[in-house]
């Protein structure tokens, strides 16, 4: 079955960097777009970024543009989120989520991981 | 960015009730909208895609309707496992945007 497992979260100081990973299994990873979505404690969902199945396109929320970079390694079935210049308002659970259909950019988020918590605090 | 306005922000209902949640987009998004359910401590689950198509494995008591700017999620007969928070998400363009969420609580 489709499985997405996030890792790399933790407690970091403002202004520092962190890299999250999302390990995928149970499907042909290179065939699907993958997203990052975050949720601050007690708040709603916020879409963060997407990378298309072939890595040809990447899009970001305005709140993270220029600070976060999404990437993927299709040989390792792994998605990444490099987060630089972290701020207190980046504190959230970060989820990775897979497109519903393969090779179809702009799709719904049909499978989600369990999330990894990032806390930015001095 | 497209703004998604979801209402109500919360509601109290009883088992067996019919529940309706609405989402309004700040511009037309065709039928490019999905509905998601999230339970505490868990990742969201896709219920409805393309505004009205039921995701595989989702009970038929869930239904969606609408196109353009106005959308509705309906639960025809609320079950105990449906008490959760529901979100709409537009997939018309980037950046994707969620509604603020609707928490469905037990009356």
Boltz contact constraints between the chains, C-beta under 6 A:
constraints:
  - contact:
      token1: [A, 44]
      token2: [B, 100]
      max_distance: 6.0
  - contact:
      token1: [A, 44]
      token2: [B, 101]
      max_distance: 6.0
  - contact:
      token1: [A, 45]
      token2: [B, 87]
      max_distance: 6.0
  - contact:
      token1: [A, 45]
      token2: [B, 98]
      max_distance: 6.0
  - contact:
      token1: [A, 47]
      token2: [B, 96]
      max_distance: 6.0
  - contact:
      token1: [A, 59]
      token2: [B, 94]
      max_distance: 6.0
  - contact:
      token1: [A, 61]
      token2: [B, 95]
      max_distance: 6.0
  - contact:
      token1: [A, 95]
      token2: [B, 43]
      max_distance: 6.0
  - contact:
      token1: [A, 106]
      token2: [B, 91]
      max_distance: 6.0
  - contact:
      token1: [A, 108]
      token2: [B, 34]
      max_distance: 6.0
  - contact:
      token1: [A, 108]
      token2: [B, 46]
      max_distance: 6.0
  - contact:
      token1: [A, 108]
      token2: [B, 49]
      max_distance: 6.0
  - contact:
      token1: [A, 108]
      token2: [B, 91]
      max_distance: 6.0
  - contact:
      token1: [A, 110]
      token2: [B, 46]
      max_distance: 6.0
  - contact:
      token1: [A, 112]
      token2: [B, 43]
      max_distance: 6.0
  - contact:
      token1: [A, 112]
      token2: [B, 44]
      max_distance: 6.0
  - contact:
      token1: [A, 113]
      token2: [B, 43]
      max_distance: 6.0
  - contact:
      token1: [A, 114]
      token2: [B, 43]
      max_distance: 6.0
  - contact:
      token1: [A, 115]
      token2: [B, 43]
      max_distance: 6.0
